[in-house]
Amino acid sequence: MSGLKVCFALLSLATFAGCVAYAGPDPYEDRHRAWWAEHHREEMYERERAYHDHRGWCEDHDGDDSCQGWYHR
């Protein structure tokens, strides 16, 4: 019976140690978060550039229907 208690204690300790080691920071999640931030930055830059290009185009084509939006007031 004592051998069973020792075995159970060792298995419990090994399980706990494994869970603690696994619960550390996830490198995949960190890489994904960094990739998403960069992707979002690039997308926002492209939108800003397209917005300014369209504003410039609207200055030359004042009567165009696409230039009547809320962002051209």
C-alpha positions in Angstrom: 0.0 0.0 0.0 2.9 2.4 0.8 4.3 1.8 -2.7 0.9 2.9 -4.2 1.0 6.1 -2.2 4.5 6.9 -3.4 3.6 6.1 -7.0 0.5 8.3 -6.7 2.5 11.2 -5.2 5.1 11.0 -8.0 2.4 10.9 -10.7 0.7 13.9 -9.1 3.9 15.9 -8.9 4.8 15.1 -12.5 1.3 16.1 -13.6 1.5 19.4 -11.7 5.0 20.1 -13.1 3.8 19.4 -16.6 0.8 21.7 -16.2 2.9 24.5 -14.9 5.4 24.1 -17.8 2.6 24.0 -20.3 0.9 27.1 -18.9 3.8 29.3 -19.8 3.7 31.9 -22.6 2.6 30.6 -25.9 5.2 31.6 -28.6 2.7 30.9 -31.4 0.1 33.2 -29.8 2.8 35.9 -29.4 3.9 35.6 -33.0 0.3 35.7 -34.2 -0.4 38.8 -32.1 2.7 40.5 -33.6 1.7 39.5 -37.1 -1.9 40.8 -36.7 -0.7 44.1 -35.3 1.6 44.6 -38.3 -1.1 43.5 -40.7 -3.5 46.0 -39.1 -1.0 48.8 -39.3 -0.4 48.1 -43.0 -4.1 48.0 -43.7 -4.7 51.3 -41.9 -1.9 52.9 -43.9 -3.4 51.7 -47.2 -6.8 53.0 -46.2 -5.4 56.4 -45.2 -3.4 56.6 -48.5 -6.5 55.7 -50.6 -8.6 58.2 -48.7 -6.1 61.0 -49.4 -5.8 59.9 -53.1 -9.6 60.0 -53.4 -9.7 63.5 -51.7 -7.2 64.8 -54.3 -9.2 63.3 -57.1 -12.4 64.9 -55.8 -10.8 68.3 -55.8 -10.3 67.9 -59.6 -13.8 66.3 -60.2 -16.1 68.2 -57.9 -19.4 67.1 -59.6 -18.7 63.4 -59.3 -21.2 61.4 -57.2 -18.5 59.5 -55.3 -17.3 62.8 -53.8 -20.6 63.6 -52.0 -20.0 61.5 -48.9 -19.8 62.6 -45.3 -16.0 62.7 -45.4 -15.9 65.4 -48.1 -17.9 68.0 -46.3 
